[in-house]
Amino acid sequence: MSTFWSIWVIVMTLIVLGGSVWLLLATRRIEVTDAKQAAEKGQPSTTGHSYDGIEEYDNPLPSWWFNMFMITAIFAVIYILLYPGFGNFKGFLGWTSAGEWERDVDRAEQRYAPVYAKYRDMPIEEIISDPDAMKMGQRLFNNNCSVCHGSDGRGSYGFPNLADADWLYGGTAEAIKASITHGRTGVMPAWGGAIGEDGVDQVTEYVFSLSGRQHDAAKAQQGQQVYGTFCASCHAVDGTGNTALGAPNLTDGIWLYGGSPTLVKHSIRAGRNGNMPAQQGQLKSDKINLLAAYVYRLSKVQ
């Protein structure tokens, strides 16, 4: 928070708090001439206000009610001195929400570390047969992966389906674990400027022919030459892709960004950029091993 806004918060807090206390004290009892005279005559004290013949008595708040207001004000002062909330003043206790979260995480780690530890060095192929391990893996997946890949692991536009046998970087247990641990960065270069719109159309038709889709044979033949020059180095001459580079297999009809002519042309023309965040900074090795096992099992049972 900047110095200006810190001062603004402090001033406004003091005005509201001080003003509330002043208003409470100043209006506890209204002293008016008529009310004093009425009191001297032993009559009920009023504020002098009358509404349709109904007079407003000048009775103070009940003491318990007034005292509760004052206790609340005192509590507010103590609170803003102990905890952050008074501009940039951090409070005498030094409490922060981030620090509280870290303490909660540490307590959870101490409590559950022994539960996860048994799976740290266990082979993934063995973990998938442990029902308890799969339940923990599913919870880890829901908390860390489902926002992109969906709760069922079937992905969506731009996010891979983890429940099939098609893997950009390989579907072995170790490859999946490496993807989760270190993350992945996929880049499809934009070729529109190099091959022109005609080249985009021709390569699209050739790519369709690789997967047996309906295509324009003449354009596909022309596109084969363009493909060989610009695309084969990543996707292989036969279009089966390259897991070392994360280059998709173009022969299986599975499309990460959609397989319609418009979307395929866009991929070729403008390129694509994908990023799978590394989880090693968020999860320990035992949890990553469990998570990898769960993802590995998704592709085996669905």
ChimeraX commands (.cxc) that place a marker at each C-alpha (Angstrom):
marker #1 position 0.00,0.00,0.00 radius 0.5
marker #1 position 1.37,3.43,-0.93 radius 0.5
marker #1 position 2.05,6.05,1.75 radius 0.5
marker #1 position -0.86,8.18,0.54 radius 0.5
marker #1 position -3.41,5.38,0.85 radius 0.5
marker #1 position -1.93,4.27,4.17 radius 0.5
marker #1 position -2.45,7.78,5.59 radius 0.5
marker #1 position -5.92,7.87,4.04 radius 0.5
marker #1 position -6.91,4.62,5.78 radius 0.5
marker #1 position -5.48,5.79,9.12 radius 0.5
marker #1 position -7.25,9.17,8.99 radius 0.5
marker #1 position -10.59,7.72,7.92 radius 0.5
marker #1 position -10.38,5.02,10.60 radius 0.5
marker #1 position -9.71,7.61,13.30 radius 0.5
marker #1 position -12.53,9.85,12.05 radius 0.5
marker #1 position -15.05,7.01,12.01 radius 0.5
marker #1 position -13.98,5.59,15.35 radius 0.5
marker #1 position -13.61,8.96,17.12 radius 0.5
marker #1 position -16.76,10.32,15.56 radius 0.5
marker #1 position -18.79,7.30,16.66 radius 0.5
marker #1 position -17.60,7.65,20.28 radius 0.5
marker #1 position -18.23,11.42,20.26 radius 0.5
marker #1 position -21.73,10.94,18.83 radius 0.5
marker #1 position -22.48,8.31,21.46 radius 0.5
marker #1 position -21.37,10.56,24.32 radius 0.5
marker #1 position -22.75,13.84,22.93 radius 0.5
marker #1 position -26.26,12.53,22.35 radius 0.5
marker #1 position -26.57,10.37,25.44 radius 0.5
marker #1 position -28.92,12.97,26.84 radius 0.5
marker #1 position -30.28,16.09,25.15 radius 0.5
marker #1 position -30.44,19.12,27.41 radius 0.5
marker #1 position -33.19,21.55,26.42 radius 0.5
marker #1 position -34.84,24.36,28.45 radius 0.5
marker #1 position -38.31,22.85,28.42 radius 0.5
marker #1 position -36.90,19.53,29.56 radius 0.5
marker #1 position -35.12,21.16,32.53 radius 0.5
marker #1 position -38.24,23.00,33.59 radius 0.5
marker #1 position -40.28,19.83,33.33 radius 0.5
marker #1 position -37.78,17.98,35.47 radius 0.5
marker #1 position -37.94,20.73,38.16 radius 0.5
marker #1 position -41.72,20.34,38.25 radius 0.5
marker #1 position -41.40,16.57,38.58 radius 0.5
marker #1 position -42.74,15.97,35.10 radius 0.5
marker #1 position -41.17,13.60,32.53 radius 0.5
marker #1 position -38.23,15.15,30.72 radius 0.5
marker #1 position -38.78,15.52,26.98 radius 0.5
marker #1 position -36.69,16.69,24.07 radius 0.5
marker #1 position -39.29,19.27,23.14 radius 0.5
marker #1 position -40.25,17.36,20.02 radius 0.5
marker #1 position -43.88,16.44,19.50 radius 0.5
marker #1 position -45.34,14.39,16.69 radius 0.5
marker #1 position -49.13,14.29,16.36 radius 0.5
marker #1 position -49.42,14.88,20.08 radius 0.5
marker #1 position -46.84,12.24,20.94 radius 0.5
marker #1 position -43.90,13.73,22.86 radius 0.5
marker #1 position -40.35,12.41,22.62 radius 0.5
marker #1 position -38.92,11.70,26.07 radius 0.5
marker #1 position -35.31,12.55,26.80 radius 0.5
marker #1 position -34.35,9.16,28.20 radius 0.5
marker #1 position -30.74,8.01,27.94 radius 0.5
marker #1 position -29.74,4.63,26.53 radius 0.5
marker #1 position -29.90,1.82,29.06 radius 0.5
marker #1 position -26.53,1.60,30.81 radius 0.5
marker #1 position -25.88,-1.95,29.59 radius 0.5
marker #1 position -26.49,-0.86,26.01 radius 0.5
marker #1 position -24.28,2.22,26.34 radius 0.5
marker #1 position -21.54,0.15,27.99 radius 0.5
marker #1 position -21.66,-2.39,25.16 radius 0.5
marker #1 position -21.09,0.41,22.65 radius 0.5
marker #1 position -18.11,1.66,24.63 radius 0.5
marker #1 position -16.66,-1.85,24.98 radius 0.5
marker #1 position -16.97,-2.28,21.21 radius 0.5
marker #1 position -15.06,0.96,20.62 radius 0.5
marker #1 position -12.32,-0.07,23.06 radius 0.5
marker #1 position -12.12,-3.50,21.40 radius 0.5
marker #1 position -11.72,-1.82,17.99 radius 0.5
marker #1 position -8.78,0.25,19.27 radius 0.5
marker #1 position -7.09,-2.81,20.77 radius 0.5
marker #1 position -7.67,-4.81,17.58 radius 0.5
marker #1 position -6.11,-2.29,15.20 radius 0.5
marker #1 position -3.11,-2.00,17.53 radius 0.5
marker #1 position -2.53,-5.77,17.62 radius 0.5
marker #1 position -3.42,-6.72,14.04 radius 0.5
marker #1 position -2.82,-5.12,10.62 radius 0.5
marker #1 position -5.63,-2.88,9.43 radius 0.5
marker #1 position -4.36,0.58,10.33 radius 0.5
marker #1 position -2.76,1.57,7.05 radius 0.5
marker #1 position 0.74,0.13,6.71 radius 0.5
marker #1 position 1.02,-0.46,10.44 radius 0.5
marker #1 position 1.59,-4.21,10.81 radius 0.5
marker #1 position 0.29,-4.51,14.37 radius 0.5
marker #1 position 2.25,-5.36,17.50 radius 0.5
marker #1 position 1.61,-9.10,17.08 radius 0.5
marker #1 position 3.09,-9.15,13.58 radius 0.5
marker #1 position 0.24,-11.36,12.34 radius 0.5
marker #1 position -0.32,-11.85,8.59 radius 0.5
marker #1 position -2.74,-14.03,6.66 radius 0.5
marker #1 position 0.19,-15.45,4.68 radius 0.5
marker #1 position 1.98,-16.38,7.89 radius 0.5
marker #1 position -1.16,-18.03,9.24 radius 0.5
marker #1 position -1.51,-20.01,6.02 radius 0.5
marker #1 position 2.10,-21.14,6.21 radius 0.5
marker #1 position 1.60,-22.30,9.80 radius 0.5
marker #1 position -1.48,-24.26,8.73 radius 0.5
marker #1 position 0.49,-25.87,5.93 radius 0.5
marker #1 position 3.31,-26.79,8.29 radius 0.5
marker #1 position 0.87,-28.37,10.74 radius 0.5
marker #1 position -0.76,-30.32,7.93 radius 0.5
marker #1 position 2.62,-31.48,6.63 radius 0.5
marker #1 position 3.63,-32.74,10.06 radius 0.5
marker #1 position 0.33,-34.56,10.46 radius 0.5
marker #1 position 0.11,-36.18,7.03 radius 0.5
marker #1 position 3.77,-36.54,6.07 radius 0.5
marker #1 position 3.96,-40.16,7.33 radius 0.5
marker #1 position 0.88,-41.03,5.24 radius 0.5
marker #1 position 2.44,-39.76,2.02 radius 0.5
marker #1 position 5.99,-40.91,2.81 radius 0.5
marker #1 position 5.25,-44.57,2.06 radius 0.5
marker #1 position 4.46,-43.69,-1.57 radius 0.5
marker #1 position 7.52,-41.51,-2.21 radius 0.5
marker #1 position 9.74,-44.27,-3.56 radius 0.5
marker #1 position 7.07,-46.80,-4.53 radius 0.5
marker #1 position 6.93,-47.53,-8.29 radius 0.5
marker #1 position 3.99,-45.85,-9.96 radius 0.5
marker #1 position 2.93,-49.15,-11.52 radius 0.5
marker #1 position 2.41,-50.51,-8.00 radius 0.5
marker #1 position 0.70,-47.44,-6.57 radius 0.5
marker #1 position -2.17,-47.62,-9.08 radius 0.5
marker #1 position -3.37,-50.88,-7.51 radius 0.5
marker #1 position -3.69,-49.29,-4.04 radius 0.5
marker #1 position -7.26,-47.94,-3.57 radius 0.5
marker #1 position -6.26,-45.61,-0.71 radius 0.5
marker #1 position -3.43,-44.18,-2.77 radius 0.5
marker #1 position -5.76,-43.52,-5.69 radius 0.5
marker #1 position -8.19,-41.67,-3.42 radius 0.5
marker #1 position -5.37,-39.43,-2.23 radius 0.5
marker #1 position -4.17,-39.00,-5.81 radius 0.5
marker #1 position -7.66,-37.97,-6.90 radius 0.5
marker #1 position -7.82,-35.31,-4.16 radius 0.5
marker #1 position -4.41,-34.00,-5.24 radius 0.5
marker #1 position -5.60,-33.92,-8.84 radius 0.5
marker #1 position -8.81,-32.07,-7.96 radius 0.5
marker #1 position -6.89,-29.48,-5.95 radius 0.5
marker #1 position -4.05,-28.90,-8.39 radius 0.5
marker #1 position -5.00,-30.05,-11.91 radius 0.5
marker #1 position -8.77,-30.12,-12.42 radius 0.5
marker #1 position -9.02,-26.38,-13.05 radius 0.5
marker #1 position -7.35,-26.97,-16.44 radius 0.5
marker #1 position -7.87,-30.67,-17.19 radius 0.5
marker #1 position -11.35,-31.01,-15.68 radius 0.5
marker #1 position -12.43,-33.07,-12.69 radius 0.5
marker #1 position -12.59,-36.17,-14.91 radius 0.5
marker #1 position -9.19,-35.48,-16.52 radius 0.5
marker #1 position -10.67,-35.20,-20.01 radius 0.5
marker #1 position -9.37,-31.69,-20.60 radius 0.5
marker #1 position -10.86,-28.98,-22.77 radius 0.5
marker #1 position -9.84,-26.61,-25.54 radius 0.5
marker #1 position -6.07,-26.18,-25.25 radius 0.5
marker #1 position -5.77,-28.55,-22.28 radius 0.5
marker #1 position -4.88,-32.20,-23.01 radius 0.5
marker #1 position -7.21,-35.09,-22.30 radius 0.5
marker #1 position -5.42,-37.24,-19.71 radius 0.5
marker #1 position -7.89,-40.10,-19.97 radius 0.5
marker #1 position -6.90,-41.34,-23.43 radius 0.5
marker #1 position -3.75,-42.89,-24.90 radius 0.5
marker #1 position -2.56,-39.77,-26.73 radius 0.5
marker #1 position 0.37,-38.04,-25.01 radius 0.5
marker #1 position 2.36,-35.09,-26.32 radius 0.5
marker #1 position 5.42,-35.94,-24.23 radius 0.5
marker #1 position 4.88,-39.66,-23.76 radius 0.5
marker #1 position 2.50,-41.66,-21.64 radius 0.5
marker #1 position 4.92,-43.76,-19.62 radius 0.5
marker #1 position 4.86,-43.45,-15.86 radius 0.5
marker #1 position 8.21,-41.67,-15.83 radius 0.5
marker #1 position 7.26,-39.29,-18.65 radius 0.5
marker #1 position 4.06,-38.30,-16.85 radius 0.5
marker #1 position 5.95,-37.76,-13.61 radius 0.5
marker #1 position 8.51,-35.61,-15.43 radius 0.5
marker #1 position 5.74,-33.49,-16.96 radius 0.5
marker #1 position 4.16,-32.89,-13.55 radius 0.5
marker #1 position 7.47,-32.24,-11.81 radius 0.5
marker #1 position 9.17,-29.94,-14.31 radius 0.5
marker #1 position 6.24,-28.69,-16.37 radius 0.5
marker #1 position 6.13,-28.39,-20.14 radius 0.5
marker #1 position 6.29,-25.49,-22.58 radius 0.5
marker #1 position 4.97,-26.17,-26.06 radius 0.5
marker #1 position 5.43,-23.77,-28.96 radius 0.5
marker #1 position 3.93,-24.15,-32.40 radius 0.5
marker #1 position 5.55,-21.53,-34.67 radius 0.5
marker #1 position 3.34,-19.26,-36.75 radius 0.5
marker #1 position 3.86,-20.19,-40.41 radius 0.5
marker #1 position 1.39,-17.82,-42.03 radius 0.5
marker #1 position 4.04,-15.27,-42.90 radius 0.5
marker #1 position 6.37,-17.88,-44.42 radius 0.5
marker #1 position 3.97,-19.96,-46.50 radius 0.5
marker #1 position 1.15,-17.51,-47.18 radius 0.5
marker #1 position -2.56,-18.20,-47.09 radius 0.5
marker #1 position -2.37,-20.63,-50.02 radius 0.5
marker #1 position 0.27,-22.60,-48.17 radius 0.5
marker #1 position -1.91,-22.65,-45.05 radius 0.5
marker #1 position -4.82,-24.10,-47.06 radius 0.5
marker #1 position -2.61,-26.69,-48.73 radius 0.5
marker #1 position -0.94,-27.88,-45.53 radius 0.5
marker #1 position -4.35,-28.11,-43.85 radius 0.5
marker #1 position -5.62,-30.41,-46.59 radius 0.5
marker #1 position -2.49,-32.53,-46.37 radius 0.5
marker #1 position -2.79,-32.81,-42.58 radius 0.5
marker #1 position -6.40,-33.95,-43.04 radius 0.5
marker #1 position -5.22,-36.61,-45.44 radius 0.5
marker #1 position -2.77,-37.94,-42.83 radius 0.5
marker #1 position -5.65,-38.83,-40.50 radius 0.5
marker #1 position -7.91,-40.15,-43.25 radius 0.5
marker #1 position -10.28,-37.20,-43.20 radius 0.5
marker #1 position -12.09,-35.82,-46.21 radius 0.5
marker #1 position -9.73,-33.50,-48.07 radius 0.5
marker #1 position -8.92,-31.84,-51.38 radius 0.5
marker #1 position -6.47,-34.24,-53.02 radius 0.5
marker #1 position -4.91,-31.62,-55.31 radius 0.5
marker #1 position -4.26,-29.18,-52.48 radius 0.5
marker #1 position -3.05,-32.00,-50.25 radius 0.5
marker #1 position -0.45,-32.99,-52.85 radius 0.5
marker #1 position 0.84,-29.43,-52.97 radius 0.5
marker #1 position 0.69,-29.22,-49.18 radius 0.5
marker #1 position 2.87,-32.31,-48.83 radius 0.5
marker #1 position 5.83,-30.40,-50.21 radius 0.5
marker #1 position 5.22,-27.45,-47.89 radius 0.5
marker #1 position 4.79,-29.84,-44.98 radius 0.5
marker #1 position 8.07,-31.54,-45.75 radius 0.5
marker #1 position 9.88,-28.20,-45.69 radius 0.5
marker #1 position 8.31,-26.55,-42.63 radius 0.5
marker #1 position 6.57,-29.21,-40.52 radius 0.5
marker #1 position 8.28,-32.59,-40.87 radius 0.5
marker #1 position 11.22,-31.67,-38.62 radius 0.5
marker #1 position 8.88,-31.61,-35.62 radius 0.5
marker #1 position 5.89,-33.74,-36.60 radius 0.5
marker #1 position 7.97,-36.35,-38.51 radius 0.5
marker #1 position 7.69,-37.12,-42.19 radius 0.5
marker #1 position 4.75,-39.46,-41.63 radius 0.5
marker #1 position 3.03,-37.03,-39.23 radius 0.5
marker #1 position 3.28,-39.28,-36.18 radius 0.5
marker #1 position 4.83,-36.50,-34.10 radius 0.5
marker #1 position 7.76,-36.41,-31.71 radius 0.5
marker #1 position 7.29,-36.86,-27.94 radius 0.5
marker #1 position 10.75,-35.47,-27.26 radius 0.5
marker #1 position 9.57,-32.11,-28.61 radius 0.5
marker #1 position 5.94,-32.39,-27.60 radius 0.5
marker #1 position 4.95,-32.27,-31.29 radius 0.5
marker #1 position 1.46,-33.81,-31.70 radius 0.5
marker #1 position 0.66,-36.89,-33.72 radius 0.5
marker #1 position -1.29,-35.62,-36.73 radius 0.5
marker #1 position -2.47,-39.04,-37.89 radius 0.5
marker #1 position -4.82,-39.98,-35.04 radius 0.5
marker #1 position -7.53,-37.35,-35.39 radius 0.5
marker #1 position -7.03,-36.00,-31.85 radius 0.5
marker #1 position -6.78,-32.21,-31.81 radius 0.5
marker #1 position -5.76,-30.21,-28.76 radius 0.5
marker #1 position -7.06,-26.93,-30.20 radius 0.5
marker #1 position -9.90,-28.35,-32.26 radius 0.5
marker #1 position -9.90,-30.17,-35.60 radius 0.5
marker #1 position -12.23,-28.04,-37.68 radius 0.5
marker #1 position -10.73,-26.53,-40.87 radius 0.5
marker #1 position -10.93,-23.04,-39.35 radius 0.5
marker #1 position -9.11,-24.03,-36.16 radius 0.5
marker #1 position -6.45,-26.12,-37.90 radius 0.5
marker #1 position -5.74,-23.26,-40.29 radius 0.5
marker #1 position -5.46,-20.90,-37.34 radius 0.5
marker #1 position -2.94,-23.21,-35.67 radius 0.5
marker #1 position -0.81,-23.28,-38.82 radius 0.5
marker #1 position -1.19,-19.60,-39.61 radius 0.5
marker #1 position -0.80,-18.05,-36.12 radius 0.5
marker #1 position 0.90,-20.82,-34.14 radius 0.5
marker #1 position 0.09,-22.02,-30.63 radius 0.5
marker #1 position 1.67,-21.60,-27.22 radius 0.5
marker #1 position 1.02,-23.95,-24.33 radius 0.5
marker #1 position 2.37,-24.03,-20.80 radius 0.5
marker #1 position 2.09,-26.77,-18.20 radius 0.5
marker #1 position 3.26,-25.27,-14.85 radius 0.5
marker #1 position 5.94,-27.14,-12.92 radius 0.5
marker #1 position 4.57,-28.57,-9.69 radius 0.5
marker #1 position 7.86,-29.24,-7.92 radius 0.5
marker #1 position 7.66,-25.86,-6.23 radius 0.5
marker #1 position 4.13,-26.58,-4.98 radius 0.5
marker #1 position 4.19,-30.27,-4.15 radius 0.5
marker #1 position 6.75,-32.54,-2.53 radius 0.5
marker #1 position 8.08,-35.62,-4.29 radius 0.5
marker #1 position 5.77,-38.02,-2.43 radius 0.5
marker #1 position 2.66,-36.13,-3.54 radius 0.5
marker #1 position 3.97,-35.81,-7.09 radius 0.5
marker #1 position 4.49,-39.56,-7.19 radius 0.5
marker #1 position 0.90,-40.11,-6.06 radius 0.5
marker #1 position -0.42,-37.55,-8.53 radius 0.5
marker #1 position 1.55,-39.13,-11.39 radius 0.5
marker #1 position 0.15,-42.54,-10.47 radius 0.5
marker #1 position -3.40,-41.21,-10.54 radius 0.5
marker #1 position -2.92,-39.58,-13.96 radius 0.5
marker #1 position -1.20,-42.72,-15.26 radius 0.5
marker #1 position -4.17,-44.80,-14.11 radius 0.5
marker #1 position -6.65,-42.43,-15.82 radius 0.5
marker #1 position -5.33,-43.46,-19.22 radius 0.5
marker #1 position -5.38,-47.14,-18.31 radius 0.5
marker #1 position -8.93,-47.55,-17.05 radius 0.5
marker #1 position -10.87,-45.13,-19.27 radius 0.5
marker link #1:1,2 radius 0.2
marker link #1:2,3 radius 0.2
marker link #1:3,4 radius 0.2
marker link #1:4,5 radius 0.2
marker link #1:5,6 radius 0.2
marker link #1:6,7 radius 0.2
marker link #1:7,8 radius 0.2
marker link #1:8,9 radius 0.2
marker link #1:9,10 radius 0.2
marker link #1:10,11 radius 0.2
marker link #1:11,12 radius 0.2
marker link #1:12,13 radius 0.2
marker link #1:13,14 radius 0.2
marker link #1:14,15 radius 0.2
marker link #1:15,16 radius 0.2
marker link #1:16,17 radius 0.2
marker link #1:17,18 radius 0.2
marker link #1:18,19 radius 0.2
marker link #1:19,20 radius 0.2
marker link #1:20,21 radius 0.2
marker link #1:21,22 radius 0.2
marker link #1:22,23 radius 0.2
marker link #1:23,24 radius 0.2
marker link #1:24,25 radius 0.2
marker link #1:25,26 radius 0.2
marker link #1:26,27 radius 0.2
marker link #1:27,28 radius 0.2
marker link #1:28,29 radius 0.2
marker link #1:29,30 radius 0.2
marker link #1:30,31 radius 0.2
marker link #1:31,32 radius 0.2
marker link #1:32,33 radius 0.2
marker link #1:33,34 radius 0.2
marker link #1:34,35 radius 0.2
marker link #1:35,36 radius 0.2
marker link #1:36,37 radius 0.2
marker link #1:37,38 radius 0.2
marker link #1:38,39 radius 0.2
marker link #1:39,40 radius 0.2
marker link #1:40,41 radius 0.2
marker link #1:41,42 radius 0.2
marker link #1:42,43 radius 0.2
marker link #1:43,44 radius 0.2
marker link #1:44,45 radius 0.2
marker link #1:45,46 radius 0.2
marker link #1:46,47 radius 0.2
marker link #1:47,48 radius 0.2
marker link #1:48,49 radius 0.2
marker link #1:49,50 radius 0.2
marker link #1:50,51 radius 0.2
marker link #1:51,52 radius 0.2
marker link #1:52,53 radius 0.2
marker link #1:53,54 radius 0.2
marker link #1:54,55 radius 0.2
marker link #1:55,56 radius 0.2
marker link #1:56,57 radius 0.2
marker link #1:57,58 radius 0.2
marker link #1:58,59 radius 0.2
marker link #1:59,60 radius 0.2
marker link #1:60,61 radius 0.2
marker link #1:61,62 radius 0.2
marker link #1:62,63 radius 0.2
marker link #1:63,64 radius 0.2
marker link #1:64,65 radius 0.2
marker link #1:65,66 radius 0.2
marker link #1:66,67 radius 0.2
marker link #1:67,68 radius 0.2
marker link #1:68,69 radius 0.2
marker link #1:69,70 radius 0.2
marker link #1:70,71 radius 0.2
marker link #1:71,72 radius 0.2
marker link #1:72,73 radius 0.2
marker link #1:73,74 radius 0.2
marker link #1:74,75 radius 0.2
marker link #1:75,76 radius 0.2
marker link #1:76,77 radius 0.2
marker link #1:77,78 radius 0.2
marker link #1:78,79 radius 0.2
marker link #1:79,80 radius 0.2
marker link #1:80,81 radius 0.2
marker link #1:81,82 radius 0.2
marker link #1:82,83 radius 0.2
marker link #1:83,84 radius 0.2
marker link #1:84,85 radius 0.2
marker link #1:85,86 radius 0.2
marker link #1:86,87 radius 0.2
marker link #1:87,88 radius 0.2
marker link #1:88,89 radius 0.2
marker link #1:89,90 radius 0.2
marker link #1:90,91 radius 0.2
marker link #1:91,92 radius 0.2
marker link #1:92,93 radius 0.2
marker link #1:93,94 radius 0.2
marker link #1:94,95 radius 0.2
marker link #1:95,96 radius 0.2
marker link #1:96,97 radius 0.2
marker link #1:97,98 radius 0.2
marker link #1:98,99 radius 0.2
marker link #1:99,100 radius 0.2
marker link #1:100,101 radius 0.2
marker link #1:101,102 radius 0.2
marker link #1:102,103 radius 0.2
marker link #1:103,104 radius 0.2
marker link #1:104,105 radius 0.2
marker link #1:105,106 radius 0.2
marker link #1:106,107 radius 0.2
marker link #1:107,108 radius 0.2
marker link #1:108,109 radius 0.2
marker link #1:109,110 radius 0.2
marker link #1:110,111 radius 0.2
marker link #1:111,112 radius 0.2
marker link #1:112,113 radius 0.2
marker link #1:113,114 radius 0.2
marker link #1:114,115 radius 0.2
marker link #1:115,116 radius 0.2
marker link #1:116,117 radius 0.2
marker link #1:117,118 radius 0.2
marker link #1:118,119 radius 0.2
marker link #1:119,120 radius 0.2
marker link #1:120,121 radius 0.2
marker link #1:121,122 radius 0.2
marker link #1:122,123 radius 0.2
marker link #1:123,124 radius 0.2
marker link #1:124,125 radius 0.2
marker link #1:125,126 radius 0.2
marker link #1:126,127 radius 0.2
marker link #1:127,128 radius 0.2
marker link #1:128,129 radius 0.2
marker link #1:129,130 radius 0.2
marker link #1:130,131 radius 0.2
marker link #1:131,132 radius 0.2
marker link #1:132,133 radius 0.2
marker link #1:133,134 radius 0.2
marker link #1:134,135 radius 0.2
marker link #1:135,136 radius 0.2
marker link #1:136,137 radius 0.2
marker link #1:137,138 radius 0.2
marker link #1:138,139 radius 0.2
marker link #1:139,140 radius 0.2
marker link #1:140,141 radius 0.2
marker link #1:141,142 radius 0.2
marker link #1:142,143 radius 0.2
marker link #1:143,144 radius 0.2
marker link #1:144,145 radius 0.2
marker link #1:145,146 radius 0.2
marker link #1:146,147 radius 0.2
marker link #1:147,148 radius 0.2
marker link #1:148,149 radius 0.2
marker link #1:149,150 radius 0.2
marker link #1:150,151 radius 0.2
marker link #1:151,152 radius 0.2
marker link #1:152,153 radius 0.2
marker link #1:153,154 radius 0.2
marker link #1:154,155 radius 0.2
marker link #1:155,156 radius 0.2
marker link #1:156,157 radius 0.2
marker link #1:157,158 radius 0.2
marker link #1:158,159 radius 0.2
marker link #1:159,160 radius 0.2
marker link #1:160,161 radius 0.2
marker link #1:161,162 radius 0.2
marker link #1:162,163 radius 0.2
marker link #1:163,164 radius 0.2
marker link #1:164,165 radius 0.2
marker link #1:165,166 radius 0.2
marker link #1:166,167 radius 0.2
marker link #1:167,168 radius 0.2
marker link #1:168,169 radius 0.2
marker link #1:169,170 radius 0.2
marker link #1:170,171 radius 0.2
marker link #1:171,172 radius 0.2
marker link #1:172,173 radius 0.2
marker link #1:173,174 radius 0.2
marker link #1:174,175 radius 0.2
marker link #1:175,176 radius 0.2
marker link #1:176,177 radius 0.2
marker link #1:177,178 radius 0.2
marker link #1:178,179 radius 0.2
marker link #1:179,180 radius 0.2
marker link #1:180,181 radius 0.2
marker link #1:181,182 radius 0.2
marker link #1:182,183 radius 0.2
marker link #1:183,184 radius 0.2
marker link #1:184,185 radius 0.2
marker link #1:185,186 radius 0.2
marker link #1:186,187 radius 0.2
marker link #1:187,188 radius 0.2
marker link #1:188,189 radius 0.2
marker link #1:189,190 radius 0.2
marker link #1:190,191 radius 0.2
marker link #1:191,192 radius 0.2
marker link #1:192,193 radius 0.2
marker link #1:193,194 radius 0.2
marker link #1:194,195 radius 0.2
marker link #1:195,196 radius 0.2
marker link #1:196,197 radius 0.2
marker link #1:197,198 radius 0.2
marker link #1:198,199 radius 0.2
marker link #1:199,200 radius 0.2
marker link #1:200,201 radius 0.2
marker link #1:201,202 radius 0.2
marker link #1:202,203 radius 0.2
marker link #1:203,204 radius 0.2
marker link #1:204,205 radius 0.2
marker link #1:205,206 radius 0.2
marker link #1:206,207 radius 0.2
marker link #1:207,208 radius 0.2
marker link #1:208,209 radius 0.2
marker link #1:209,210 radius 0.2
marker link #1:210,211 radius 0.2
marker link #1:211,212 radius 0.2
marker link #1:212,213 radius 0.2
marker link #1:213,214 radius 0.2
marker link #1:214,215 radius 0.2
marker link #1:215,216 radius 0.2
marker link #1:216,217 radius 0.2
marker link #1:217,218 radius 0.2
marker link #1:218,219 radius 0.2
marker link #1:219,220 radius 0.2
marker link #1:220,221 radius 0.2
marker link #1:221,222 radius 0.2
marker link #1:222,223 radius 0.2
marker link #1:223,224 radius 0.2
marker link #1:224,225 radius 0.2
marker link #1:225,226 radius 0.2
marker link #1:226,227 radius 0.2
marker link #1:227,228 radius 0.2
marker link #1:228,229 radius 0.2
marker link #1:229,230 radius 0.2
marker link #1:230,231 radius 0.2
marker link #1:231,232 radius 0.2
marker link #1:232,233 radius 0.2
marker link #1:233,234 radius 0.2
marker link #1:234,235 radius 0.2
marker link #1:235,236 radius 0.2
marker link #1:236,237 radius 0.2
marker link #1:237,238 radius 0.2
marker link #1:238,239 radius 0.2
marker link #1:239,240 radius 0.2
marker link #1:240,241 radius 0.2
marker link #1:241,242 radius 0.2
marker link #1:242,243 radius 0.2
marker link #1:243,244 radius 0.2
marker link #1:244,245 radius 0.2
marker link #1:245,246 radius 0.2
marker link #1:246,247 radius 0.2
marker link #1:247,248 radius 0.2
marker link #1:248,249 radius 0.2
marker link #1:249,250 radius 0.2
marker link #1:250,251 radius 0.2
marker link #1:251,252 radius 0.2
marker link #1:252,253 radius 0.2
marker link #1:253,254 radius 0.2
marker link #1:254,255 radius 0.2
marker link #1:255,256 radius 0.2
marker link #1:256,257 radius 0.2
marker link #1:257,258 radius 0.2
marker link #1:258,259 radius 0.2
marker link #1:259,260 radius 0.2
marker link #1:260,261 radius 0.2
marker link #1:261,262 radius 0.2
marker link #1:262,263 radius 0.2
marker link #1:263,264 radius 0.2
marker link #1:264,265 radius 0.2
marker link #1:265,266 radius 0.2
marker link #1:266,267 radius 0.2
marker link #1:267,268 radius 0.2
marker link #1:268,269 radius 0.2
marker link #1:269,270 radius 0.2
marker link #1:270,271 radius 0.2
marker link #1:271,272 radius 0.2
marker link #1:272,273 radius 0.2
marker link #1:273,274 radius 0.2
marker link #1:274,275 radius 0.2
marker link #1:275,276 radius 0.2
marker link #1:276,277 radius 0.2
marker link #1:277,278 radius 0.2
marker link #1:278,279 radius 0.2
marker link #1:279,280 radius 0.2
marker link #1:280,281 radius 0.2
marker link #1:281,282 radius 0.2
marker link #1:282,283 radius 0.2
marker link #1:283,284 radius 0.2
marker link #1:284,285 radius 0.2
marker link #1:285,286 radius 0.2
marker link #1:286,287 radius 0.2
marker link #1:287,288 radius 0.2
marker link #1:288,289 radius 0.2
marker link #1:289,290 radius 0.2
marker link #1:290,291 radius 0.2
marker link #1:291,292 radius 0.2
marker link #1:292,293 radius 0.2
marker link #1:293,294 radius 0.2
marker link #1:294,295 radius 0.2
marker link #1:295,296 radius 0.2
marker link #1:296,297 radius 0.2
marker link #1:297,298 radius 0.2
marker link #1:298,299 radius 0.2
marker link #1:299,300 radius 0.2
marker link #1:300,301 radius 0.2
marker link #1:301,302 radius 0.2
view
